[in-house]
Amino acid sequence: MVAVRHWLLQVILLFLFLGVHALSERFDYLHNEMGFSHEHIVRWPSILRTRVCVLRPRYQFLKFLKRDQFDPLRENYVSPQALVTTRDVEFCNTVAKVPIKLYNDFLKTL
């Protein structure tokens, strides 16, 4: 019950600061495009603070590399927090495990 209360407080604060449209756009992308379950989003509510313009290229890049694994029970798991809380250089080194130049070249194709 405490976890649910904590999550609701975070979501309410997100709702107040972001508004309905931004929050629903982020939730929609996370759930429908990236395949995050409701449970996953509940476990990592801070991911809702990240704009879609940051999520989309990183997710598409991981998908391109076939490293878009968000199931913690499977090999090559990518933590949602690692996906969004790092700078591009750190994202490439620790999450995608490729040089930043490859990511920058990929961004030019979008």
Secondary structure by P-SEA (a helix, b strand, c coil): caaaaaaaaaaaaaaaaccaaaaaaaaaaacccccccaaaaaaccccccccaaaaaaaaaaaaaaccccccccccccccccccccccaaaaaaccccccaaaaaaaaaac
